[in-house]
Amino acid sequence: MKTTTPSDCYQASEVAAMLGVSLTSVIRWADNGKAAHLKPFRIGSRTFFPKTTVDAIISPKVA
C-alpha cells in the first residue's frame, strides 16, 4: 500500500488560496469535520490534504 507523503499533498495554506478562503477557515473545517471529504491529515501540527482529492474537487472532469 502506498503511503501519502507531503510531496503529493497540499498544505492547508495552499488549499485556502485555491478555495479563496482564509487559512483559519481551512484549519477549522479540518478540525470540526467539515472538510472530511478532502481527507485532511496531520503530521505534527501541520495539516495536509491529498492533491488527488483536492484537484478532483477543484477541477472536476466533465464527461
C-alpha positions in Angstrom: 0.0 0.0 0.0 1.3 3.4 -1.0 1.7 5.9 1.9 0.8 9.5 1.4 3.8 11.8 1.7 3.8 15.6 1.9 5.2 15.8 -1.6 1.9 14.5 -3.0 -0.2 16.7 -0.7 -1.2 20.4 -0.4 -0.6 22.3 2.8 -3.6 23.9 4.4 -2.4 27.3 3.2 -2.3 26.2 -0.4 -5.9 24.8 -0.1 -7.0 28.0 1.4 -5.6 30.0 -1.5 -7.2 27.7 -4.1 -10.6 28.0 -2.4 -10.3 31.7 -1.8 -10.8 31.4 2.0 -8.6 32.1 5.0 -6.1 29.6 6.4 -8.0 29.8 9.7 -11.2 28.6 7.9 -9.5 25.6 6.3 -7.9 24.5 9.6 -11.2 24.9 11.4 -13.0 22.9 8.7 -10.4 20.1 9.1 -10.7 20.1 12.9 -14.5 20.0 13.1 -15.1 17.6 10.2 -16.5 20.0 7.6 -13.6 19.2 5.3 -13.8 15.4 5.8 -14.4 14.9 2.0 -11.0 16.5 1.4 -9.4 13.8 3.6 -7.2 16.1 5.7 -4.5 14.6 7.9 -1.9 16.0 10.3 1.8 15.5 10.7 2.7 17.2 13.9 0.9 20.5 13.9 0.7 20.8 10.1 -2.4 19.9 8.2 -2.2 18.3 4.7 -4.7 17.4 2.0 -4.0 14.8 -0.7 -3.5 16.5 -4.1 -5.6 14.0 -6.0 -8.6 14.6 -3.7 -8.3 18.4 -3.7 -7.7 18.5 -7.5 -10.8 16.4 -8.2 -12.9 18.8 -6.3 -11.3 22.0 -7.6 -11.3 20.8 -11.3 -13.9 18.1 -11.7 -13.8 16.2 -15.0 -16.9 16.6 -17.1 -17.9 13.5 -19.1 
